[in-house]
Amino acid sequence: MRQIALGNGEITASQVALGIMRMGKKSVEDATTVLKTVYDQGVNFFDSADIYTDGESELVFGKALKNAGIPRDKVYIQFKAGIVLDHARTTANGLVFGQRYDFSKEHLLQAVDGILERIGVDYLDTFLLHRPDPLMEPDEVAEVFNTLLRNGKVRNFGVSNFNASQIDVLQQAVGQKLIINQVQLSLKHTPLIDSGIFVNRLEDEAVDRESGMLEYSRKNNITLQAWSPYQYGMFEGVFIDNLKFPELNAMMDEIAKKYGVTKNAIATAWITRLPHNVQVILGSMNPQHLEESIAGADIRLTRQEWYDLYLAAGHKLP
């Protein structure tokens, strides 16, 4: 498994990470198998959020980590917080809706304490603000970060789903380097890439929805983490083996045969081919699917293969 530098390079971790959002619905035994599977494949980075299955993911993950016999200092644990759920609108298939976003000192400190207690660990390697809060007070967040760092509860900080301007506003206030921004990115979700290709054009793809996040992150040594790497739309489903996308699946299948891997691996390799050290967050709890997807991190697609997949996914070049 390829190791990449996170942020400013002081930390290295596996380029593929495991997101444990769905782990709360697994037995501890099944979750242990999942952790052993990915760890044996070189994955040492685990990501989650306090809203996933109402904290059950942390409880199961903590027990499974102990069962698997994986030392705490051999893994990198990252959590997001800042969303307060509206349970009436949270769906059984995993879609979560915020009643509000809350970056207040009281909420964030309580959230981290709850995460640590449920997992049964003393610290998080990284803590991310989950989604931008329009009521964010940067100085208050800075106070939270300072408290968490001083108390040894969090070692590094970042954000999720922020644009460049929002990161700048926060970074100006906090003393710690923001090293991560977790964003949606897949072959079927490419606004991060499209606007950079359609510079000074009139097509819809030219709309800069992300403030030039790819270039901004590279310039400022911020690691991008790709969530939903196999999904299209907003949790509408996976595009792999989906009859809605015959051209894309045919192209993935052709390239997969060349490298002796599955289409899952090719979807991973398409993201890791970007020269930005993007980290891919896998969300499956199926050990076989995880092994297949992880294999893509060690494949370096040719330039033509990358563009062929981009075009087969329905994107255009000017």
Stockholm file with secondary structure:
# STOCKHOLM 1.0

chainA/1-318         MRQIALGNGEITASQVALGIMRMGKKSVEDATTVLKTVYDQGVNFFDSADIYTDGESELVFGKALKNAGIPRDKVYIQFKAGIVLDHARTTANGLVFGQRYDFSKEHLLQAVDGILERIGVDYLDTFLLHRPDPLMEPDEVAEVFNTLLRNGKVRNFGVSNFNASQIDVLQQAVGQKLIINQVQLSLKHTPLIDSGIFVNRLEDEAVDRESGMLEYSRKNNITLQAWSPYQYGMFEGVFIDNLKFPELNAMMDEIAKKYGVTKNAIATAWITRLPHNVQVILGSMNPQHLEESIAGADIRLTRQEWYDLYLAAGHKLP
#=GR chainA/1-318 SS CCEEEETTTTEEEESEEEECGGGGGSCHHHHHHHHHHHHHTTCCEEEEETTGGGGHHHHHHHHHHHHHTCCGGGSEEEEEECEEECGGGCCTTSCCCEEEECCCHHHHHHHHHHHHHHHTCSCEEEEEECSCCTTCCHHHHHHHHHHHHHTTSEEEEEEESCCHHHHHHHHHHCSSCEEEEEEECBTTBCHHHHHHHSTTCCSGGGCCSSSSHHHHHHHTTCEEEEESTTEETTTTEECTTCTTCHHHHHHHHHHHHHHTCCHHHHHHHHHHTSTTCCEEEECCCCHHHHHHHHGGGGCCCCHHHHHHHHHHTTCCCC
#=GC SS_cons         CCEEEETTTTEEEESEEEECGGGGGSCHHHHHHHHHHHHHTTCCEEEEETTGGGGHHHHHHHHHHHHHTCCGGGSEEEEEECEEECGGGCCTTSCCCEEEECCCHHHHHHHHHHHHHHHTCSCEEEEEECSCCTTCCHHHHHHHHHHHHHTTSEEEEEEESCCHHHHHHHHHHCSSCEEEEEEECBTTBCHHHHHHHSTTCCSGGGCCSSSSHHHHHHHTTCEEEEESTTEETTTTEECTTCTTCHHHHHHHHHHHHHHTCCHHHHHHHHHHTSTTCCEEEECCCCHHHHHHHHGGGGCCCCHHHHHHHHHHTTCCCC
//
